[in-house]
């Protein structure tokens, strides 16, 4: 799995989001050399969490 720093990701965010969506790429996002987050395809994330699109949309509104 590819790793990318936050600064580099800022410059490439649109392209990286498209790569996740269209090509299924997964990327580990690092800050100061430490893994902090991951950019994964939304469909993959839904499968992993067992959430429907409706559940995912409303879970952040607490």
LUMKOLMI-640957 format. One record per residue (C-alpha): residue number from 1; x, y, z. Coordinates in nm, 4 decimals, padded with zeros to 6 digits. Example, Ala and Ser with C-alpha at 12.3 -4.5 7.8 and 13.67 -1.06 7.14 Angstrom:
% LUMKOLMI-640957
SITE nr u v w
SITE 1 01.2300 -00.4500 00.7800 $
SITE 2 01.3670 -00.1060 00.7140 $
END
This chain:
% LUMKOLMI-640957
SITE nr u v w
SITE 1 00.0000 00.0000 00.0000 $
SITE 2 00.1320 00.3403 -00.0936 $
SITE 3 00.2121 00.6013 00.1696 $
SITE 4 00.1880 00.9776 00.1230 $
SITE 5 00.2622 01.2755 00.3440 $
SITE 6 -00.0046 01.5310 00.4296 $
SITE 7 00.1745 01.8105 00.2444 $
SITE 8 00.2028 01.6043 -00.0739 $
SITE 9 -00.1589 01.4909 -00.0423 $
SITE 10 -00.2794 01.8522 -00.0296 $
SITE 11 -00.1271 01.9096 -00.3721 $
SITE 12 -00.2778 01.5896 -00.5175 $
SITE 13 -00.6063 01.5475 -00.3331 $
SITE 14 -00.8401 01.5587 -00.6331 $
SITE 15 -00.6306 01.3109 -00.8284 $
SITE 16 -00.5948 01.0809 -00.5261 $
SITE 17 -00.9713 01.0807 -00.4587 $
SITE 18 -01.0351 00.9902 -00.8225 $
SITE 19 -00.7725 00.7134 -00.8041 $
SITE 20 -00.9435 00.5673 -00.4985 $
SITE 21 -01.2842 00.5834 -00.6605 $
SITE 22 -01.2042 00.4708 -01.0148 $
SITE 23 -00.9022 00.2431 -00.9634 $
SITE 24 -00.9633 00.1210 -00.6091 $
SITE 25 -00.6349 00.2578 -00.4743 $
SITE 26 -00.5697 00.2615 -00.1000 $
SITE 27 -00.3250 00.5149 00.0434 $
SITE 28 -00.1889 00.5560 00.3958 $
SITE 29 -00.1652 00.9240 00.4929 $
SITE 30 00.1298 01.0127 00.7136 $
SITE 31 00.2095 01.3157 00.9258 $
SITE 32 00.5672 01.3556 01.0458 $
SITE 33 00.6383 01.0045 00.9158 $
SITE 34 00.3621 00.8413 01.1254 $
SITE 35 00.0492 00.6810 00.9769 $
SITE 36 -00.2528 00.8941 01.0698 $
SITE 37 -00.5319 00.8023 00.8267 $
SITE 38 -00.6147 00.6138 00.5095 $
SITE 39 -00.7778 00.7135 00.1842 $
SITE 40 -00.9827 00.4212 00.0533 $
SITE 41 -01.2674 00.3819 -00.1953 $
SITE 42 -01.6024 00.4729 -00.0390 $
SITE 43 -01.7603 00.1472 -00.1544 $
SITE 44 -01.4833 -00.0525 00.0145 $
SITE 45 -01.5294 00.1473 00.3351 $
SITE 46 -01.9034 00.0775 00.3321 $
SITE 47 -01.8403 -00.2960 00.2957 $
SITE 48 -01.5878 -00.2954 00.5809 $
SITE 49 -01.8088 -00.1024 00.8206 $
SITE 50 -02.1374 -00.2624 00.7190 $
SITE 51 -02.2980 00.0793 00.6766 $
SITE 52 -02.5441 00.1739 00.4093 $
SITE 53 -02.5079 00.5118 00.2405 $
SITE 54 -02.7961 00.6495 00.4488 $
SITE 55 -02.6399 00.5309 00.7768 $
SITE 56 -02.3028 00.6777 00.6816 $
SITE 57 -02.4609 01.0142 00.5989 $
SITE 58 -02.6495 01.0413 00.9287 $
SITE 59 -02.3851 00.8973 01.1647 $
SITE 60 -02.1859 01.2232 01.1621 $
SITE 61 -02.4872 01.4349 01.2608 $
SITE 62 -02.4865 01.3637 01.6346 $
END
